[in-house]
Amino acid sequence: MFVSLFIVIFFIWLILTNSLAISEIVVGLIASLTIAGIFKKHSFIRFDRKISLRTLLFAFIYIPVLTWEMIKANIDVARRVLTPSLPLNPGFVKVKTDLKGNISKLTLANSITLTPGTLTLDVEEDILYVHWIDVKSIEEEEKKKRIVGRFEKILKEVFE
C-alpha cells in the first residue's frame, strides 16, 4: 500500500508542478514519502476483496452512474445559483445504509460528497449524516432514495 500510494502522490505532484527541475523533483519525493508514510501509519481501511470479473464489471458500471449523478447535481446547483428565487431548504439529515464494509461506506460517503448539493459530514455504524442543500423529504425511504440513490446497490455488489 505504501509504495502504490507514494507513486500516485508523486505522480500527482509531477503533474501539478509541471516542472522537471531537480529541486522540484526532490521536494516532491520528500513530500510524497512523508504523506504516504502518514497515511500508511493512520489508515485503518483495508481492501480485502480479491478483484474478480464481476467486481470489474460493477466498477465500470459505477463510474458512469457517479458521473451522471454529478452532472444532474451540478445542473441543479447551477440553476439555484443563477435563479435566486428558487426555494432552498438546507438541512442535516440522517440516512441509513445497508452497506457493511468500511471501504464501501467510505466510497458511498465520498460519492455523496462529490455530488454538489450534498456533503457527508460523518458516518457512524450504518448511519450517514449528510448536509443537503434542499431537503425534499424527511421520510426515511425518500431520503435514502434521493441521496444514496443507485450508489448503494452498485457498491454492495462491488465491495460486499
N, C-alpha and C positions, 0 to 999 in steps of 0.2 A: 504494500500500500504506500509506503514512504517513497519508494523510487518513482512509482507512477504519478503520485501527487507532485513530487518535485519536478518531474518532466513537464507536466501540464502547467504548473505555475511558471516555470522558467520559459516555456513556450509562449505563454500569455505575456510575460514580461518583454520578450523579444518583439512580439507583435506591437505592443503598446508603445514601447520606446522607439521602435523603428530606426534603431541605430546599431551599427556593428562596431562601435568604438570599444576598445578593450576595457576602459573604465566602466562603461555601461554594462558590459557583459559580466564583469567581476561583481559589481553591485547587484546585478540580477541573480547571479549564482548565490551570493550570500543571503540575499533576501528570500530567495526560493527555498534554500536549505533551511533557513530559520522558520519560515511559515510552515513548510512541510513537517519539520520537527515538532512544532507546536501542535499542529493538527493531529499528528500521529499520537502524541502523548495524551491529548484530551479527547480523542474521538472514541466513542463507545459503540458506534453503529458498525456492525459487521454485515457484509453481504455474504450470506452463507448458502445461497442457492446456486446450483450449477446452471449454466446457460444451456438451454435446450432450444430446439427449433420453435417450439410453442412460445417460449419466452421471447425470442427474437421477433416472432410474428406479432405478438401483442405490443412489443416495444415499438415496432414500426407502425402499428395502428395508433398508439398513444400519441406520438409526436404530431400527426395531423389533427387529432382531436384537440390537443392542447393548443395548437396553433389557431384552429378555428374558434375555440372559446376565447382566446386572447384577442382575435380580430373583432369578434362580437362585443367584447367588453370595452375595447378601445373605442369603437364607434359609439357605444352608449355613453362613455365618459366624455368623449369629444362633443356629442350632442348636448350634454349637460353644461359643458363649459361655454359652448357657443350660443346656447339658449338658456340664459339665467332664469327665465320664467318657468322652466321645467321644475316640478317639485322634487325636493330632496327629503329623504327621511333617513339620515345616517343613524347608525346604532351598532351595538355589540350584540352578537348572537352566539349561542352555543349550538354546535352541530355535532351529532353523534355519528361516529364512523364505525363500519363493520370491519375495518382493517385491523389486523392484529400485530403485524410485524413493525418494528421501528422504522425500517427503511421505506416501507410502503406508506406509513403515516407521514414520514418526512417528505416524501415525494408528493403526497397529496397536499400537505401544508404549503409546500413551495409552489405547486401548481395553482393553488388558490391565490397565493400572494402575487404570482406572475400575471394573473388576470386583473387588469385595472378595475378599481371599484371595490375590491375586497383585499383584506390584509389579515393573514393568520397571525394572531398575537401569541397564542400558547396552545400546547397540546398536553392534555392530562388524561392518561389511560386511553379511553376511546372518545373523548370529547375534544373538539377543536373550538377555540374561542376566536371568532372572526369579527373584524370590523367591516361593516357592509355599508356602502355609500347610499344605498336606497333599500331599506328594509321593506320588502314587499309583503312579508307574512311572518307571523311568529309561530305558526303551526309547524310542528317537527318535520313532517314529511315534505311539506312545501319548501321549508328552509333547506333541507337536505337535497331535494331535487334541484333547486336553483343554484346553490353554492357548490355542492360536491358534484352534482350533475353526473356526467358519464365518466368522470375521472375514476371514481371508486371501483366501478365494475372492472375496468381495464386493469387498474393497478392490482386488484385482487388476483387477477389471472397472471399478471407478470411476476408479482413478488410472493404470492402465498400459495 
